Amino acid sequence: MALKITVIGTGYLGATHAAAMAELGFEVLALDVVREKIEMLERGETPMYEPGLEELLRRHVPGFEGSSGRLRFTQDWAEVGAFGDVHFVCVNTPQKHGEYACDMSYVESAIGSLAPHLARPALVVGKSTVPVGSADRLARTIAELAPAGADAELAWNPEFLREGLAVQDTLHPDRIVVGVRSERAEALLRQVYETPIGEGSPFVVTDFPTAELVKTSANSFLATKISFINAMAEVCEAADGDVAKLAEAIGYDDRIGKKFLRAGIGFGGGCLPKDIRAFMARAGELGADQALTFLREIDSINMRQRGQMVELARQALGGGSFLGKRIAVLGATFKPDSDDVRDSPALNVAGQIHLQGGQVTVYDPKGMANARRVFPTLGYADSALEAVRGADAVLHLTEWQEFRELDPAQLGEVATTRLILDGRNALDPVLWRKAGWTYRAMGRPTA
């Protein structure tokens, strides 16, 4: 008999996972407690911008031409419990307000609402990023509340989605990690992921704690690599070095690799910052806080980059006040191919300059609506050209392909001063200088 799958939570992770499971051939029922999200998804629309996701939804949500009809939505926990063989929990785990620790209330609520409706054999699969030790506690909750008793099991299957590449990462993962306590749970998950396993995706079987630690460990490593090259950018600034050439040279060492070695204004978003802070908090609870003290410095280096970009702009404008200066900011999202502005370094820099008296105008290909909600007092333009019009300085802060393809000569005609500050080391200095621009990038004072 074909497995039936449910997905609890239809945010960024849940909507992507539900659509991908339907694409893999499963009947899928997705639940969310927010009615507006359900209605949006039923219209084939997503609550966030993610390349390829709306097209994937419309291939499987009923009502669209050629749709498989395999993906439906509900708000009824009883319907979910009766329908599913495998239940994926994909709810949010934000940072607690005023603390480093992770807020587990959404996960606990989801498990507490689902478990009483598990009257037949079922596997509940956690995908949310949680503090190590959570799965063991949640397994006990299921055992206490599920009418099926021991036939209702828990497994942990961390997600490794990259915003902008989430559909690809779900359908063709670079690895599948499952924390299980029985051969049955492992067998069910092998069945769920049969297609990607068949394509060669490694399938790693672990215990609960290891599965929980994989995601936070991976994010901590990536954060460390990004902050390392940003620390080198600070040294290059002081020593008149070129961090881009330095990164190229060390990147040829296959022990190090080239990825995540582009110095800039640092990382942001809804995952890396809160995940490394939650990891530190949990290590402290376990009495292993000294093992992760280096993450405090990683966090500090990352946050410091934003202030350094503001200072770089100030110095480039003569070293005085931003008062009366018009600043164009290219980019609002924390990364390209996304509309996510959570903890965005670009918006943070724009906001700091605005607070110091600068007239800031922002343009982003996809993040404008979200940026306006977070920073309504900033100016916004409908295009890069309009943002740059009359600017005394242009700050490139999110590395969208659109910005790399801009015509520096055309922008130069509308700018007051041809001054470009590359906060992502992603533009071609030769191209911009040829068009008469003064080009300056972080960690490259002489480049």
TORKOL-4160 file (C-alpha; in steps of 0.2 Angstrom, whole numbers, padded with zeros to 4 digits, m for minus):
447
<pt num="1" X="0000" Y="0000" Z="0000"/>
<pt num="2" X="0007" Y="0017" Z="m0005"/>
<pt num="3" X="0012" Y="0028" Z="0010"/>
<pt num="4" X="0001" Y="0044" Z="0014"/>
<pt num="5" X="0010" Y="0059" Z="0020"/>
<pt num="6" X="0005" Y="0074" Z="0031"/>
<pt num="7" X="0015" Y="0090" Z="0034"/>
<pt num="8" X="0012" Y="0100" Z="0049"/>
<pt num="9" X="0016" Y="0118" Z="0047"/>
<pt num="10" X="0016" Y="0127" Z="0029"/>
<pt num="11" X="0029" Y="0140" Z="0031"/>
<pt num="12" X="0044" Y="0140" Z="0021"/>
<pt num="13" X="0050" Y="0123" Z="0026"/>
<pt num="14" X="0033" Y="0115" Z="0026"/>
<pt num="15" X="0026" Y="0122" Z="0010"/>
<pt num="16" X="0042" Y="0116" Z="0001"/>
<pt num="17" X="0042" Y="0099" Z="0009"/>
<pt num="18" X="0023" Y="0096" Z="0005"/>
<pt num="19" X="0025" Y="0101" Z="m0013"/>
<pt num="20" X="0041" Y="0090" Z="m0015"/>
<pt num="21" X="0033" Y="0075" Z="m0007"/>
<pt num="22" X="0018" Y="0076" Z="m0019"/>
<pt num="23" X="0031" Y="0078" Z="m0033"/>
<pt num="24" X="0039" Y="0062" Z="m0027"/>
<pt num="25" X="0022" Y="0053" Z="m0030"/>
<pt num="26" X="0014" Y="0053" Z="m0012"/>
<pt num="27" X="m0003" Y="0058" Z="m0007"/>
<pt num="28" X="0000" Y="0073" Z="0004"/>
<pt num="29" X="m0011" Y="0082" Z="0017"/>
<pt num="30" X="m0004" Y="0098" Z="0024"/>
<pt num="31" X="m0010" Y="0107" Z="0040"/>
<pt num="32" X="m0008" Y="0124" Z="0046"/>
<pt num="33" X="m0017" Y="0133" Z="0061"/>
<pt num="34" X="m0017" Y="0150" Z="0051"/>
<pt num="35" X="m0031" Y="0150" Z="0039"/>
<pt num="36" X="m0024" Y="0163" Z="0027"/>
<pt num="37" X="m0009" Y="0152" Z="0024"/>
<pt num="38" X="m0020" Y="0138" Z="0019"/>
<pt num="39" X="m0031" Y="0148" Z="0007"/>
<pt num="40" X="m0015" Y="0156" Z="m0001"/>
<pt num="41" X="m0008" Y="0139" Z="m0004"/>
<pt num="42" X="m0025" Y="0132" Z="m0011"/>
<pt num="43" X="m0024" Y="0146" Z="m0024"/>
<pt num="44" X="m0007" Y="0140" Z="m0029"/>
<pt num="45" X="0002" Y="0155" Z="m0021"/>
<pt num="46" X="0016" Y="0155" Z="m0008"/>
<pt num="47" X="0018" Y="0165" Z="0007"/>
<pt num="48" X="0036" Y="0168" Z="0003"/>
<pt num="49" X="0047" Y="0170" Z="m0013"/>
<pt num="50" X="0056" Y="0154" Z="m0018"/>
<pt num="51" X="0061" Y="0150" Z="m0036"/>
<pt num="52" X="0051" Y="0136" Z="m0043"/>
<pt num="53" X="0039" Y="0133" Z="m0028"/>
<pt num="54" X="0023" Y="0140" Z="m0035"/>
<pt num="55" X="0025" Y="0130" Z="m0051"/>
<pt num="56" X="0028" Y="0114" Z="m0041"/>
<pt num="57" X="0013" Y="0118" Z="m0030"/>
<pt num="58" X="0002" Y="0121" Z="m0045"/>
<pt num="59" X="0007" Y="0104" Z="m0052"/>
<pt num="60" X="m0001" Y="0095" Z="m0037"/>
<pt num="61" X="m0014" Y="0107" Z="m0029"/>
<pt num="62" X="m0032" Y="0102" Z="m0036"/>
<pt num="63" X="m0040" Y="0115" Z="m0048"/>
<pt num="64" X="m0025" Y="0118" Z="m0059"/>
<pt num="65" X="m0024" Y="0112" Z="m0077"/>
<pt num="66" X="m0014" Y="0096" Z="m0078"/>
<pt num="67" X="m0013" Y="0095" Z="m0058"/>
<pt num="68" X="m0010" Y="0078" Z="m0050"/>
<pt num="69" X="m0022" Y="0083" Z="m0036"/>
<pt num="70" X="m0010" Y="0074" Z="m0024"/>
<pt num="71" X="m0008" Y="0089" Z="m0012"/>
<pt num="72" X="m0023" Y="0095" Z="m0001"/>
<pt num="73" X="m0024" Y="0107" Z="0014"/>
<pt num="74" X="m0033" Y="0106" Z="0031"/>
<pt num="75" X="m0035" Y="0113" Z="0048"/>
<pt num="76" X="m0042" Y="0097" Z="0055"/>
<pt num="77" X="m0030" Y="0088" Z="0067"/>
<pt num="78" X="m0042" Y="0072" Z="0067"/>
<pt num="79" X="m0042" Y="0072" Z="0048"/>
<pt num="80" X="m0023" Y="0073" Z="0048"/>
<pt num="81" X="m0021" Y="0059" Z="0061"/>
<pt num="82" X="m0033" Y="0047" Z="0051"/>
<pt num="83" X="m0025" Y="0051" Z="0034"/>
<pt num="84" X="m0006" Y="0049" Z="0037"/>
<pt num="85" X="0006" Y="0035" Z="0039"/>
<pt num="86" X="0021" Y="0047" Z="0040"/>
<pt num="87" X="0018" Y="0064" Z="0048"/>
<pt num="88" X="0032" Y="0078" Z="0045"/>
<pt num="89" X="0033" Y="0092" Z="0058"/>
<pt num="90" X="0039" Y="0107" Z="0050"/>
<pt num="91" X="0035" Y="0121" Z="0061"/>
<pt num="92" X="0046" Y="0136" Z="0066"/>
<pt num="93" X="0058" Y="0137" Z="0080"/>
<pt num="94" X="0063" Y="0155" Z="0083"/>
<pt num="95" X="0075" Y="0163" Z="0095"/>
<pt num="96" X="0066" Y="0166" Z="0112"/>
<pt num="97" X="0063" Y="0185" Z="0115"/>
<pt num="98" X="0077" Y="0192" Z="0125"/>
<pt num="99" X="0087" Y="0176" Z="0125"/>
<pt num="100" X="0099" Y="0165" Z="0115"/>
<pt num="101" X="0088" Y="0149" Z="0118"/>
<pt num="102" X="0077" Y="0142" Z="0105"/>
<pt num="103" X="0058" Y="0144" Z="0107"/>
<pt num="104" X="0051" Y="0126" Z="0106"/>
<pt num="105" X="0032" Y="0131" Z="0109"/>
<pt num="106" X="0027" Y="0128" Z="0091"/>
<pt num="107" X="0035" Y="0111" Z="0090"/>
<pt num="108" X="0028" Y="0106" Z="0107"/>
<pt num="109" X="0010" Y="0112" Z="0102"/>
<pt num="110" X="0011" Y="0103" Z="0085"/>
<pt num="111" X="0016" Y="0086" Z="0094"/>
<pt num="112" X="0003" Y="0089" Z="0108"/>
<pt num="113" X="m0011" Y="0092" Z="0095"/>
<pt num="114" X="m0006" Y="0078" Z="0083"/>
<pt num="115" X="m0002" Y="0064" Z="0096"/>
<pt num="116" X="m0020" Y="0061" Z="0103"/>
<pt num="117" X="m0026" Y="0058" Z="0085"/>
<pt num="118" X="m0013" Y="0044" Z="0081"/>
<pt num="119" X="m0025" Y="0029" Z="0083"/>
<pt num="120" X="m0016" Y="0018" Z="0071"/>
<pt num="121" X="0003" Y="0014" Z="0067"/>
<pt num="122" X="0011" Y="0030" Z="0062"/>
<pt num="123" X="0029" Y="0038" Z="0061"/>
<pt num="124" X="0030" Y="0056" Z="0067"/>
<pt num="125" X="0046" Y="0064" Z="0059"/>
<pt num="126" X="0053" Y="0080" Z="0066"/>
<pt num="127" X="0061" Y="0091" Z="0053"/>
<pt num="128" X="0062" Y="0108" Z="0063"/>
<pt num="129" X="0079" Y="0113" Z="0070"/>
<pt num="130" X="0078" Y="0110" Z="0089"/>
<pt num="131" X="0090" Y="0109" Z="0104"/>
<pt num="132" X="0099" Y="0092" Z="0106"/>
<pt num="133" X="0088" Y="0082" Z="0118"/>
<pt num="134" X="0071" Y="0088" Z="0112"/>
<pt num="135" X="0067" Y="0072" Z="0102"/>
<pt num="136" X="0069" Y="0061" Z="0117"/>
<pt num="137" X="0057" Y="0072" Z="0126"/>
<pt num="138" X="0044" Y="0073" Z="0112"/>
<pt num="139" X="0045" Y="0054" Z="0110"/>
<pt num="140" X="0039" Y="0052" Z="0128"/>
<pt num="141" X="0025" Y="0065" Z="0124"/>
<pt num="142" X="0019" Y="0054" Z="0109"/>
<pt num="143" X="0020" Y="0038" Z="0119"/>
<pt num="144" X="0009" Y="0046" Z="0133"/>
<pt num="145" X="m0004" Y="0054" Z="0121"/>
<pt num="146" X="m0006" Y="0043" Z="0106"/>
<pt num="147" X="m0020" Y="0030" Z="0107"/>
<pt num="148" X="m0009" Y="0018" Z="0096"/>
<pt num="149" X="0004" Y="0017" Z="0110"/>
<pt num="150" X="0021" Y="0010" Z="0104"/>
<pt num="151" X="0015" Y="0009" Z="0086"/>
<pt num="152" X="0016" Y="0028" Z="0085"/>
<pt num="153" X="0035" Y="0032" Z="0084"/>
<pt num="154" X="0046" Y="0047" Z="0082"/>
<pt num="155" X="0061" Y="0050" Z="0071"/>
<pt num="156" X="0071" Y="0065" Z="0068"/>
<pt num="157" X="0076" Y="0070" Z="0050"/>
<pt num="158" X="0084" Y="0088" Z="0050"/>
<pt num="159" X="0081" Y="0099" Z="0035"/>
<pt num="160" X="0096" Y="0107" Z="0025"/>
<pt num="161" X="0087" Y="0119" Z="0014"/>
<pt num="162" X="0096" Y="0134" Z="0006"/>
<pt num="163" X="0084" Y="0148" Z="0003"/>
<pt num="164" X="0084" Y="0151" Z="m0016"/>
<pt num="165" X="0087" Y="0132" Z="m0019"/>
<pt num="166" X="0075" Y="0124" Z="m0007"/>
<pt num="167" X="0065" Y="0115" Z="m0021"/>
<pt num="168" X="0081" Y="0107" Z="m0028"/>
<pt num="169" X="0088" Y="0103" Z="m0010"/>
<pt num="170" X="0072" Y="0094" Z="m0006"/>
<pt num="171" X="0070" Y="0084" Z="m0022"/>
<pt num="172" X="0089" Y="0081" Z="m0024"/>
<pt num="173" X="0097" Y="0082" Z="m0006"/>
<pt num="174" X="0115" Y="0081" Z="m0004"/>
<pt num="175" X="0112" Y="0070" Z="0011"/>
<pt num="176" X="0097" Y="0063" Z="0020"/>
<pt num="177" X="0100" Y="0061" Z="0039"/>
<pt num="178" X="0088" Y="0051" Z="0050"/>
<pt num="179" X="0088" Y="0048" Z="0069"/>
<pt num="180" X="0078" Y="0033" Z="0072"/>
<pt num="181" X="0075" Y="0020" Z="0086"/>
<pt num="182" X="0068" Y="0005" Z="0076"/>
<pt num="183" X="0071" Y="m0004" Z="0060"/>
<pt num="184" X="0053" Y="0000" Z="0055"/>
<pt num="185" X="0056" Y="0019" Z="0057"/>
<pt num="186" X="0071" Y="0017" Z="0046"/>
<pt num="187" X="0062" Y="0007" Z="0033"/>
<pt num="188" X="0048" Y="0019" Z="0032"/>
<pt num="189" X="0060" Y="0034" Z="0029"/>
<pt num="190" X="0069" Y="0024" Z="0016"/>
<pt num="191" X="0053" Y="0021" Z="0007"/>
<pt num="192" X="0049" Y="0040" Z="0008"/>
<pt num="193" X="0066" Y="0045" Z="0001"/>
<pt num="194" X="0067" Y="0030" Z="m0011"/>
<pt num="195" X="0069" Y="0042" Z="m0027"/>
<pt num="196" X="0083" Y="0053" Z="m0020"/>
<pt num="197" X="0092" Y="0038" Z="m0013"/>
<pt num="198" X="0090" Y="0029" Z="m0030"/>
<pt num="199" X="0099" Y="0045" Z="m0038"/>
<pt num="200" X="0113" Y="0043" Z="m0026"/>
<pt num="201" X="0109" Y="0054" Z="m0011"/>
<pt num="202" X="0118" Y="0047" Z="0004"/>
<pt num="203" X="0106" Y="0040" Z="0018"/>
<pt num="204" X="0114" Y="0042" Z="0035"/>
<pt num="205" X="0106" Y="0033" Z="0050"/>
<pt num="206" X="0110" Y="0040" Z="0067"/>
<pt num="207" X="0102" Y="0041" Z="0085"/>
<pt num="208" X="0091" Y="0055" Z="0090"/>
<pt num="209" X="0105" Y="0067" Z="0098"/>
<pt num="210" X="0117" Y="0065" Z="0083"/>
<pt num="211" X="0102" Y="0069" Z="0070"/>
<pt num="212" X="0098" Y="0084" Z="0081"/>
<pt num="213" X="0116" Y="0090" Z="0081"/>
<pt num="214" X="0119" Y="0088" Z="0063"/>
<pt num="215" X="0110" Y="0104" Z="0057"/>
<pt num="216" X="0117" Y="0115" Z="0071"/>
<pt num="217" X="0134" Y="0109" Z="0068"/>
<pt num="218" X="0133" Y="0112" Z="0049"/>
<pt num="219" X="0127" Y="0129" Z="0052"/>
<pt num="220" X="0140" Y="0133" Z="0065"/>
<pt num="221" X="0154" Y="0127" Z="0053"/>
<pt num="222" X="0147" Y="0138" Z="0039"/>
<pt num="223" X="0145" Y="0153" Z="0050"/>
<pt num="224" X="0163" Y="0150" Z="0056"/>
<pt num="225" X="0170" Y="0150" Z="0038"/>
<pt num="226" X="0160" Y="0166" Z="0033"/>
<pt num="227" X="0166" Y="0175" Z="0049"/>
<pt num="228" X="0184" Y="0169" Z="0046"/>
<pt num="229" X="0185" Y="0177" Z="0029"/>
<pt num="230" X="0177" Y="0193" Z="0036"/>
<pt num="231" X="0190" Y="0193" Z="0050"/>
<pt num="232" X="0204" Y="0192" Z="0037"/>
<pt num="233" X="0195" Y="0206" Z="0028"/>
<pt num="234" X="0198" Y="0217" Z="0044"/>
<pt num="235" X="0216" Y="0212" Z="0044"/>
<pt num="236" X="0218" Y="0216" Z="0025"/>
<pt num="237" X="0210" Y="0233" Z="0028"/>
<pt num="238" X="0223" Y="0236" Z="0041"/>
<pt num="239" X="0238" Y="0229" Z="0031"/>
<pt num="240" X="0233" Y="0235" Z="0014"/>
<pt num="241" X="0230" Y="0218" Z="0008"/>
<pt num="242" X="0217" Y="0211" Z="m0004"/>
<pt num="243" X="0205" Y="0199" Z="0004"/>
<pt num="244" X="0197" Y="0193" Z="m0013"/>
<pt num="245" X="0215" Y="0187" Z="m0019"/>
<pt num="246" X="0218" Y="0180" Z="m0002"/>
<pt num="247" X="0202" Y="0170" Z="m0002"/>
<pt num="248" X="0206" Y="0164" Z="m0020"/>
<pt num="249" X="0223" Y="0158" Z="m0015"/>
<pt num="250" X="0218" Y="0148" Z="0001"/>
<pt num="251" X="0202" Y="0142" Z="m0009"/>
<pt num="252" X="0213" Y="0131" Z="m0020"/>
<pt num="253" X="0218" Y="0121" Z="m0005"/>
<pt num="254" X="0205" Y="0107" Z="m0006"/>
<pt num="255" X="0205" Y="0105" Z="0013"/>
<pt num="256" X="0198" Y="0123" Z="0013"/>
<pt num="257" X="0188" Y="0125" Z="m0003"/>
<pt num="258" X="0182" Y="0140" Z="m0011"/>
<pt num="259" X="0164" Y="0141" Z="m0005"/>
<pt num="260" X="0159" Y="0153" Z="0008"/>
<pt num="261" X="0175" Y="0163" Z="0007"/>
<pt num="262" X="0168" Y="0179" Z="m0001"/>
<pt num="263" X="0171" Y="0193" Z="0012"/>
<pt num="264" X="0157" Y="0205" Z="0015"/>
<pt num="265" X="0144" Y="0212" Z="0027"/>
<pt num="266" X="0141" Y="0195" Z="0035"/>
<pt num="267" X="0127" Y="0182" Z="0036"/>
<pt num="268" X="0109" Y="0185" Z="0042"/>
<pt num="269" X="0092" Y="0177" Z="0039"/>
<pt num="270" X="0081" Y="0166" Z="0049"/>
<pt num="271" X="0093" Y="0151" Z="0052"/>
<pt num="272" X="0111" Y="0154" Z="0054"/>
<pt num="273" X="0111" Y="0168" Z="0068"/>
<pt num="274" X="0097" Y="0160" Z="0079"/>
<pt num="275" X="0104" Y="0143" Z="0076"/>
<pt num="276" X="0122" Y="0146" Z="0082"/>
<pt num="277" X="0115" Y="0156" Z="0097"/>
<pt num="278" X="0103" Y="0142" Z="0102"/>
<pt num="279" X="0117" Y="0130" Z="0100"/>
<pt num="280" X="0128" Y="0140" Z="0113"/>
<pt num="281" X="0113" Y="0141" Z="0125"/>
<pt num="282" X="0110" Y="0122" Z="0124"/>
<pt num="283" X="0128" Y="0118" Z="0126"/>
<pt num="284" X="0128" Y="0129" Z="0142"/>
<pt num="285" X="0113" Y="0119" Z="0149"/>
<pt num="286" X="0122" Y="0103" Z="0145"/>
<pt num="287" X="0138" Y="0109" Z="0154"/>
<pt num="288" X="0148" Y="0110" Z="0138"/>
<pt num="289" X="0148" Y="0128" Z="0136"/>
<pt num="290" X="0167" Y="0130" Z="0134"/>
<pt num="291" X="0166" Y="0119" Z="0119"/>
<pt num="292" X="0157" Y="0132" Z="0109"/>
<pt num="293" X="0164" Y="0149" Z="0116"/>
<pt num="294" X="0172" Y="0152" Z="0099"/>
<pt num="295" X="0154" Y="0154" Z="0092"/>
<pt num="296" X="0152" Y="0170" Z="0103"/>
<pt num="297" X="0167" Y="0177" Z="0093"/>
<pt num="298" X="0160" Y="0171" Z="0076"/>
<pt num="299" X="0143" Y="0180" Z="0081"/>
<pt num="300" X="0153" Y="0195" Z="0086"/>
<pt num="301" X="0163" Y="0196" Z="0070"/>
<pt num="302" X="0148" Y="0194" Z="0059"/>
<pt num="303" X="0138" Y="0208" Z="0068"/>
<pt num="304" X="0154" Y="0219" Z="0068"/>
<pt num="305" X="0154" Y="0219" Z="0048"/>
<pt num="306" X="0138" Y="0229" Z="0048"/>
<pt num="307" X="0145" Y="0243" Z="0058"/>
<pt num="308" X="0161" Y="0242" Z="0047"/>
<pt num="309" X="0151" Y="0244" Z="0031"/>
<pt num="310" X="0143" Y="0260" Z="0038"/>
<pt num="311" X="0160" Y="0267" Z="0043"/>
<pt num="312" X="0167" Y="0263" Z="0026"/>
<pt num="313" X="0153" Y="0273" Z="0018"/>
<pt num="314" X="0157" Y="0287" Z="0030"/>
<pt num="315" X="0175" Y="0288" Z="0026"/>
<pt num="316" X="0172" Y="0286" Z="0007"/>
<pt num="317" X="0160" Y="0302" Z="0009"/>
<pt num="318" X="0174" Y="0312" Z="0017"/>
<pt num="319" X="0173" Y="0306" Z="0035"/>
<pt num="320" X="0160" Y="0317" Z="0042"/>
<pt num="321" X="0141" Y="0316" Z="0045"/>
<pt num="322" X="0129" Y="0307" Z="0034"/>
<pt num="323" X="0117" Y="0322" Z="0036"/>
<pt num="324" X="0112" Y="0329" Z="0019"/>
<pt num="325" X="0119" Y="0314" Z="0010"/>
<pt num="326" X="0109" Y="0303" Z="m0002"/>
<pt num="327" X="0113" Y="0285" Z="m0001"/>
<pt num="328" X="0107" Y="0272" Z="m0013"/>
<pt num="329" X="0106" Y="0254" Z="m0006"/>
<pt num="330" X="0105" Y="0240" Z="m0018"/>
<pt num="331" X="0098" Y="0225" Z="m0009"/>
<pt num="332" X="0087" Y="0222" Z="0006"/>
<pt num="333" X="0086" Y="0203" Z="0008"/>
<pt num="334" X="0099" Y="0194" Z="0018"/>
<pt num="335" X="0103" Y="0184" Z="0002"/>
<pt num="336" X="0099" Y="0184" Z="m0017"/>
<pt num="337" X="0084" Y="0173" Z="m0024"/>
<pt num="338" X="0074" Y="0176" Z="m0008"/>
<pt num="339" X="0062" Y="0189" Z="m0001"/>
<pt num="340" X="0067" Y="0185" Z="0016"/>
<pt num="341" X="0073" Y="0201" Z="0026"/>
<pt num="342" X="0075" Y="0193" Z="0043"/>
<pt num="343" X="0091" Y="0199" Z="0052"/>
<pt num="344" X="0096" Y="0206" Z="0035"/>
<pt num="345" X="0113" Y="0214" Z="0035"/>
<pt num="346" X="0109" Y="0225" Z="0020"/>
<pt num="347" X="0093" Y="0232" Z="0029"/>
<pt num="348" X="0103" Y="0234" Z="0045"/>
<pt num="349" X="0116" Y="0244" Z="0037"/>
<pt num="350" X="0103" Y="0255" Z="0028"/>
<pt num="351" X="0094" Y="0258" Z="0044"/>
<pt num="352" X="0110" Y="0263" Z="0053"/>
<pt num="353" X="0114" Y="0276" Z="0040"/>
<pt num="354" X="0096" Y="0282" Z="0040"/>
<pt num="355" X="0097" Y="0284" Z="0059"/>
<pt num="356" X="0113" Y="0294" Z="0057"/>
<pt num="357" X="0105" Y="0307" Z="0046"/>
<pt num="358" X="0107" Y="0300" Z="0028"/>
<pt num="359" X="0093" Y="0300" Z="0015"/>
<pt num="360" X="0093" Y="0281" Z="0011"/>
<pt num="361" X="0084" Y="0274" Z="m0004"/>
<pt num="362" X="0083" Y="0255" Z="m0006"/>
<pt num="363" X="0079" Y="0244" Z="m0021"/>
<pt num="364" X="0078" Y="0225" Z="m0021"/>
<pt num="365" X="0071" Y="0213" Z="m0034"/>
<pt num="366" X="0060" Y="0203" Z="m0022"/>
<pt num="367" X="0061" Y="0210" Z="m0005"/>
<pt num="368" X="0053" Y="0227" Z="m0006"/>
<pt num="369" X="0036" Y="0223" Z="0002"/>
<pt num="370" X="0045" Y="0214" Z="0017"/>
<pt num="371" X="0058" Y="0228" Z="0019"/>
<pt num="372" X="0044" Y="0241" Z="0020"/>
<pt num="373" X="0036" Y="0232" Z="0034"/>
<pt num="374" X="0052" Y="0231" Z="0044"/>
<pt num="375" X="0059" Y="0248" Z="0040"/>
<pt num="376" X="0044" Y="0259" Z="0034"/>
<pt num="377" X="0054" Y="0275" Z="0037"/>
<pt num="378" X="0067" Y="0271" Z="0023"/>
<pt num="379" X="0065" Y="0277" Z="0005"/>
<pt num="380" X="0061" Y="0264" Z="m0008"/>
<pt num="381" X="0063" Y="0264" Z="m0027"/>
<pt num="382" X="0055" Y="0253" Z="m0041"/>
<pt num="383" X="0072" Y="0250" Z="m0049"/>
<pt num="384" X="0091" Y="0251" Z="m0047"/>
<pt num="385" X="0091" Y="0266" Z="m0058"/>
<pt num="386" X="0078" Y="0276" Z="m0048"/>
<pt num="387" X="0087" Y="0271" Z="m0032"/>
<pt num="388" X="0104" Y="0278" Z="m0038"/>
<pt num="389" X="0096" Y="0294" Z="m0045"/>
<pt num="390" X="0104" Y="0309" Z="m0036"/>
<pt num="391" X="0115" Y="0298" Z="m0025"/>
<pt num="392" X="0131" Y="0303" Z="m0017"/>
<pt num="393" X="0136" Y="0285" Z="m0014"/>
<pt num="394" X="0129" Y="0268" Z="m0020"/>
<pt num="395" X="0130" Y="0253" Z="m0008"/>
<pt num="396" X="0129" Y="0236" Z="m0015"/>
<pt num="397" X="0123" Y="0225" Z="m0001"/>
<pt num="398" X="0114" Y="0209" Z="m0008"/>
<pt num="399" X="0123" Y="0200" Z="m0022"/>
<pt num="400" X="0108" Y="0198" Z="m0034"/>
<pt num="401" X="0112" Y="0193" Z="m0052"/>
<pt num="402" X="0102" Y="0209" Z="m0058"/>
<pt num="403" X="0115" Y="0220" Z="m0049"/>
<pt num="404" X="0130" Y="0211" Z="m0057"/>
<pt num="405" X="0122" Y="0214" Z="m0074"/>
<pt num="406" X="0119" Y="0233" Z="m0071"/>
<pt num="407" X="0127" Y="0245" Z="m0084"/>
<pt num="408" X="0139" Y="0257" Z="m0073"/>
<pt num="409" X="0139" Y="0270" Z="m0087"/>
<pt num="410" X="0120" Y="0271" Z="m0087"/>
<pt num="411" X="0119" Y="0273" Z="m0068"/>
<pt num="412" X="0133" Y="0285" Z="m0068"/>
<pt num="413" X="0122" Y="0297" Z="m0079"/>
<pt num="414" X="0110" Y="0298" Z="m0065"/>
<pt num="415" X="0121" Y="0298" Z="m0049"/>
<pt num="416" X="0127" Y="0314" Z="m0041"/>
<pt num="417" X="0144" Y="0306" Z="m0037"/>
<pt num="418" X="0151" Y="0290" Z="m0045"/>
<pt num="419" X="0155" Y="0281" Z="m0029"/>
<pt num="420" X="0151" Y="0263" Z="m0027"/>
<pt num="421" X="0154" Y="0253" Z="m0011"/>
<pt num="422" X="0154" Y="0234" Z="m0014"/>
<pt num="423" X="0148" Y="0226" Z="0002"/>
<pt num="424" X="0148" Y="0209" Z="m0005"/>
<pt num="425" X="0164" Y="0209" Z="m0016"/>
<pt num="426" X="0153" Y="0203" Z="m0031"/>
<pt num="427" X="0155" Y="0217" Z="m0043"/>
<pt num="428" X="0168" Y="0219" Z="m0057"/>
<pt num="429" X="0180" Y="0233" Z="m0051"/>
<pt num="430" X="0187" Y="0235" Z="m0069"/>
<pt num="431" X="0170" Y="0237" Z="m0077"/>
<pt num="432" X="0165" Y="0250" Z="m0064"/>
<pt num="433" X="0181" Y="0260" Z="m0065"/>
<pt num="434" X="0181" Y="0260" Z="m0084"/>
<pt num="435" X="0164" Y="0270" Z="m0082"/>
<pt num="436" X="0172" Y="0283" Z="m0071"/>
<pt num="437" X="0166" Y="0276" Z="m0054"/>
<pt num="438" X="0177" Y="0276" Z="m0038"/>
<pt num="439" X="0176" Y="0258" Z="m0033"/>
<pt num="440" X="0179" Y="0252" Z="m0015"/>
<pt num="441" X="0176" Y="0235" Z="m0007"/>
<pt num="442" X="0177" Y="0228" Z="0011"/>
<pt num="443" X="0194" Y="0221" Z="0014"/>
<pt num="444" X="0202" Y="0227" Z="m0002"/>
<pt num="445" X="0208" Y="0245" Z="0001"/>
<pt num="446" X="0220" Y="0245" Z="m0013"/>
<pt num="447" X="0211" Y="0233" Z="m0025"/>
